[in-house]
Amino acid sequence: MVDSKISEAFQLMWGKFPEPVMLVHKSREILAVNEACQNAGGTAGIKCSSIGTPDRHKGCLANQALASGQASYCKSEANGKTIIGYWIPVAEHPDIYVHFGVGTTIDYDQFKKQSS
């Protein structure tokens, strides 16, 4: 279980982000998910590695991000879309990281500026 302060901070920062975002322990247990991830079927308490096929996790950079204490990222293709995946260590919590992919649910190549 994740500390309530960390979970609250995660929701404040990522809750309304339009792409699925997960807060993950180094064991790969999902500690919290944002609204987009929840709407896509993501849930806390499962292993992130149980989502999708094993091939989907071949490029995982979580260990690299946790070891270096710096964000790791990569560009990949999935379902005809370009996705940039991020693994971002949580400051002062060396066993926890934020993971998401930009382009997972939004096709940014087709993106039109929203009017304000």
N, C-alpha and C positions, 0 to 999 in steps of 0.2 A: 504494500500500500504506500502511496506517495503522501508526503507531508502536505497538509491542507494549504499551507502558504504557497508551496510550489504549484499545486494544482490550481489554486485561485489565480496566481500570476500567469500561468499558462492560459487559462480561459480569458483573462483580461487582455492578453497580448494576441492570442491566436483564435479565440472563440468565433469571431465573425470573418476570419480570413476565408476567401472563397474557394480555396483548395483544401483537400484533406490534410490535416496535420496531426501527428501523434507525438506524445511525450513518452519516451521509451527508456527502460532500464537497460544496463549493459547485458543483462540476461536475455534480452529481447522481449521481456514482458511489457506490453503496452500499459502505461500507467494512466493516461488520459488521452482523449481525442477531442478535436474541435467539432463544431456543428456539421461542417461539410463532411468530415470523416464519418461521423455518426450517421449522417444521411446516406452515405455510401456503404453502410453496413459495418463500419469499424467499431470496435468496442474495447474498453479497458479490460484487462485481465487475461487476454490471450497473447500468444507469442506473435510478433510481427511476421516472423518467418512462416507462420501458418496461412498467411494471406497470399493468394495466388499460387503460381507454380514455383518449384524450386529454381528454375531458370531466372525467374524475376528477381531473385536475391543474389545472383552471382556477382553483381557489381556493388554489393553493399560496402559502404565505407565507414560504417559505425566504429569499428575497431580503430581505424586510422584517426578519426575525429577525436575519439576518447583518449587515445595515446598521445596525440599532439596537443590536445586542448584547443584546437582550432577547427573552424568549420571545414568540412570536406564537401565536395560537390562533383557531379558528373553529368554529362549530357548523354541521353539515350533516346531510342525510338521504341514506342509501344503503340500498337493499334493505329499505326499511321500518323502518330503525333510525336512531336519532339518534346521530351520531358527533361527538365533540369532538376536533379535530385539533390537534396541538401541533408546533411547530418551536422547538427550544431550542438556542441557540448553546452550544458547549463553551467554557468559560472558558480563556483563554490560547491558544486555537486558533481564530482568527477565520474559518477556511475550513471548519469542521466543525460540524455540528449533529446533534441527536438528533430523530428524527421518529417520531411514533406517533399513533394515534387511539384514544381511549377509547370503547368501544362497537363496535369493529370486529368482535370475535369474541364478546363477551359482551353479552347483552341485559340491561342494567342495570335496565330497567323491570320485568323479571321476576325480578330478583335477590332471593334470600332470604338472610338472614344465615346464614352457615355456623356450625355449632356447634363450639365449641372442644374 
